[in-house]
Amino acid sequence: MSKTELKRTPLHPLHILQNAQMVPFSGYEMPVQYTKGVKQEHLHTRKHAGLFDISHMGQVKLSGDSAAQFLESLLPSRIQNLPHNAQRYSVFINEQGGIIDDLMITNAGDYFFVVINAACKDNDIKYMQSHLPDDCTLEEITDFALLALQGPKAGSVMQRYCPEATELVFMTGAEFTLNSVPCFINRCGYTGEDGFEISIPAEQAENLARSILAEEEVEFIGLGARDSLRLEAGYCLYGHDLDENTSPVEANLNWVISKSRLEDESQSYPGIETIRQQYQHGVERLRVGLLSDGKAPIREGTSILYDQEECIGKVTSGGFGPSVEKPIAIAYINKQYAAVGTQLIVKVRNRIQHVKVVALPFVEHRYYKRRT
Amino acid sequence: MSALKYSEDHEWLRVDDDTTVTIGITDFAQKQLGDVVYVELPEIGQQVTKDEDIAVVESVKAASDIKAPVSGTVLEINSLLSDEPEKVNTDPTGKGWFLKLKLDNPAEIDQLMDEAAYLSSIQE
């Protein structure tokens, strides 16, 4: 794709002004890092707070009497029991049980606020439209930016802008007024830290970003650190750790699958039979975390060996964890080797490196769970 | 200490004496690569040919191959980089050096750029 075809977010001028290194990502021109670099941006987010432009992601408003049933007809989670203001993570799956996309759904009362991946959004929207019942309306929100404020200081920064939003606990969200404009704020994120995702009218986004960046706790954070932070947090990246040939059972995302829906014969969604089979009888391969005692990062695509020869899996995301201070990876491996503590081998440029299977996440999640 | 010479692939080279040189990557290169987390260096005694891959620099972002700017035999590698790979970022032409080579053909040095030529090449 040539540069002229790339889309830009409402914060594009601000990224340039902040000397971001811009790269193509999912059809957008996005900041991979600012002047301090990936490692410093990563560490700053873990210690203080970081602001991320995630406006490339798809935002959708779904309304109508049967909206919850409609979502349930496409995914394995229970949505009809989702409380007002609660947010849930789920996946769209195909007839074979493979993941079409992962998404976040918030029950906003009159509608569901849904966030989908940038690279999948056009397909997701077509997919939802093609199954949409007559009493539901689906609207892609294209005139709102999406900003993520993440880190242990995110709450105290939010306190200065929208104190009401600090009442939210992890995985809840609602409409608020912030800087006199209507916003949708979720308390969630992709870093393992406390934080918020703020959907704000596009023309107000730069103003808000500028004032949040002026707070002493906050730095602008690029996609490079967003990736290393989510890897340490054990989160999946669609297109790498999840794809159309990978089921949520293989991805170790059983918690997104409603067990009561599987047990209820009247329930239906694409792939439900495959999921029932896999849920009962297990799968051949599982997603695990790998921690290396070596120093070379183990990149995506690296084969995992049990002894010197037998290939038992592949790395789907790998790099250096700046907070873990070690190479870390997410991999799919044969089930018999997936137990925590199993010692395995990888070859990085023909040099043997020992890795072991570890429980995800690599760093402790530090979400804001209840009021103090 | 002699002036540095530069390759098109953003390595610097310092002539230590008639037959040995020290090699590293330039400040420009380390900025492009970002935070270095690992450097893989060749074995001492290894023969390298000009333009052959002799080292790998891993940053948080990606792995990059480093090419030999001249041909020769590896005399010494910078063992400090094993524990402190960030020296490549903080002191690329000092403590962040990669390796020392015994030259096969000292005339190859003349094909490299001087500082003025290198600096103008990265301005483009």
Interface residues (C-beta under 8 A of the other chain):
Chain A: V32 Q33 G37 V38 K39 Q40 H42 G224 S228 K295 A296 P297 R299 G319 F320 P322 P327 R349 R351
Chain B: G34 D35 V37 Y38 E40 V56 E58 S59 V60 K61 A62 A63 S82 P85
